[in-house]
């Protein structure tokens, strides 16, 4: 997601995602990639 999209970053973090990568692209200048591990997903399903 675009690095200035703070609302989406908050949602991603709220549901348990973590910043996995940041890279430069020609459109957004900086893109943040959030991910949720399989273990974290399984842990959320058990609670």
N, C-alpha and C positions, 0 to 999 in steps of 0.2 A: 504494500500500500504506500501511497505517497507519504513522505516523512512529515508532512505538515498536517496530515489527517489525524489529529489527536483524538477525536471522538472514536474512530475505528480502532485506534491503538488501545484506548481504554477498554473497549468492549472485548477485544482479543485477550487482553490481560485478565479481565474479569472472568472470562470463561476458562482460564487456565493456560492460555497460550503464552509462549515466551518468544522473545526476539531471537530468531535463528540466524538471520543473515541481513546484511545491509549492502547494497550495491548501487553503483551509478548507472543510470540509463539515460538515453537521449531525450526522453519525454519528460520524466518527472525529476530529473537531476539526481535525486536520491530515493531509493525504494527500500522499504523495510519489509522483511519476510518474517511472519510469525508462524510458529508451528506448535503442535500439541503432540507429545509422544504417545505411543500406544499405551505405555504404562500409566501415564497421567490420565488418559481417557478411561482406562479400566478402573482406576481409582475413583474417578468421578462417578462412574456407574454404580459402584458399590456403596456409595454414601447416600 
